[in-house]
Each structure stands twice: as structure tokens, then as C-alpha cells.
Amino acid sequence: LSLNDSVYLTNGLTYYQTKIKSIHRKLIDSQTLYEGETGAVQLEFDSRTIPEVNKHMIITTSKLETYDEFTFVLLNENMQNKDALTNNNCIMFVDNIVSRVNVINQNGKIKLKCNKKIIVPSLNHNCIAFLRFHDEILFGTLSL
């Protein structure tokens, strides 16, 4: 990201076009912010045009696809009772996304069905997802 770049601020449903007003890395003004770096970004927008900015919004340079169904591959394939997962509501945590999901066992594969379409920015990077199921936390990766 660079100063004055045109970017989108999105909650996954609505995209608001804005510009980068300033970038700070370790409290020092910067001209750019590269992938993998952390920093603070100030956006230029009228608060009347973007009704509710919150920590679950994403800054992106292009419009992203949204998904409501994922394949969940368990990292611990030795789980004894995969069938017990079926038709249960769980909470999925991926990056800064938190969503309620329904667990479906489809031909031996565990599918997660969200109640609404969401953006999962790390989907192609095999991100880790956590599902709280009764008193268990399951670890796995998401794919389409």
C-alpha cells in the first residue's frame, strides 16, 4: 500500500471506495506498507458515507469473493467421532473473521455452512480454523 492509493473498505457485503491518507510503521511516517509488515493506516473518507467502521472490516485493493460453504480438513485425522460433528452449530475463527457455522458431514468430508457469505482472506493459504464443539477445539484448514 502506498500513500494516496485508492482502496476499498469492506465488511464483505458492501464496498466503500476510499484513499490512503497516511501510513505509519513503528510511529514513523512512511510512504509504503508492504505485505507482511504491520503498521497503522489512516483512510480518507466522510464518516457519513460509511455508516459503521469496525475491527472486522478489511482494506483491500480489489473486490473480493465471498463464500458461505467451506471444506474443513482436520489436522488431527485420528478423531474418533467425526459423525458427532454433523448438524451441530459451532463458532469458526479465521484471521479476524468470527462466524457461526453448521457442520455437515458430506461423503466423509466435513463441510462448514455459514449463515451468511463471508470473506476469508487466508483461504488460499490454508489458514487455521478453530471450531468450539461442546468442550473441544478442533484445528484444521479451510478450502473450497
N, C-alpha and C positions, 0 to 999 in steps of 0.2 A: 504494500500500500504506500502511496506517496501523497504528499500534500496536494490538495485540490483535485484528487481523483474523484470521479463520480462513482458512488457505491449505492447499494440497496441496504436498507434496514428492514428486516422481515421477522415476522412471528410464525412464518410457514404458510399463512393464509393470505396475508396482504403484504405487498412490497411497497416501500416508500423510498423514492429516489432522493439522495442527499449527497453532500460533498464532505471530504475530509478537511477540516479546518486547521487542526494541529495534531502533531504526533509527539509523544514524549516517551523516551526509553530511560529508565532509571532517573526520572525527574529532569532529564536533559532534553531540550528541543531537538527534534530530528526531522529529516526530510523524508525518510522512508522507514517502513517496518516490513521486514522480510518474514517469510514462512518459518515458523518455529520460534520466532522471537516473541517476547512479551513486551507489552507497553500499553500506554493509555492513548486513546484516540478521541478527539473532540470532533463531533459532527456538526455540520451547519444545517439547521432546519428550524422551521417555525413550529413551536410546540402545539399550535392549534391544528396543524395538518397531520400530526402523528399523535393520536389520542393517548396512548399509554405505552411508554417505553419501559421495558423491564429487563431483568438479567437473563431471561430466556430467549431474547431476540438475537439474531445473528446479523453480522455485517458481511456482505458478500458482493462480489463484483458482477455476478450474473444471477439470473433467476434459477433457483434450484428445484429439482423434482421432489415431490412429497410422496410418502409411502404409507400404507396402512396395514401391510402384511409383510412379515419377515420370516425367514427360516432361522431358527436358533439352534446352533450346534454346541452341545455341551462339551466343555473342556474335560470333564470327568465322565467318560463314556461308561464307567462301571456303575453308574447309578442303578440301583436295584429296581426302582418302581417308576419307570417313565410314564406308565399309564395313569399313575396317581396325579400327574400334572394336568391331564386332559380336563378341559372345561372348568378350569379354575381361573379366577381373576388374580393377577399379580401386578406388582409395580416394576416397571422397567426403567433403569437408569443408564443412559448412554450419553457421554460427554455432558452437556448441560441440559439435556432433554430428560424429562421425567414424564412417563405416560402410563396410564392403566392399560393393561393388555389382557386378552383372553387367550389361554393356552389351548392349542388344538393339536392332537396327535394325528398326523396325516401320513399314512403308509410308513409308519416308523420314524417319520421326521417330525420334529417339534416345530410347529408354526405359531407365531405370535400375531394376533389380530388386535390392532389398536382401535379405540373408539372414534378416532379422527385421524386424518392424514397428518404426518409429521415429517420434518426434515431431520435426517440423521447424517450429519456432515462426515462422520468417520465410517460410513457404511462400507466403502470400498477398501478400507484399511483394516478390516477385521477387528473392529473395536470390541472391547469387552462390555458385556451387558450383565447386569445383576438383576435377578428376579427374587423377590422375597416370597417364598412359598411356605405357608404355615410358619415353621420355625427354621427353615432352611434358606440359605442364599445359594443360588446356582450361578455358575460362571460359564460364559460361552461367548461365541462370536455370532454376529449377525451377517446375513447375506440375503439376497433377494430370492 
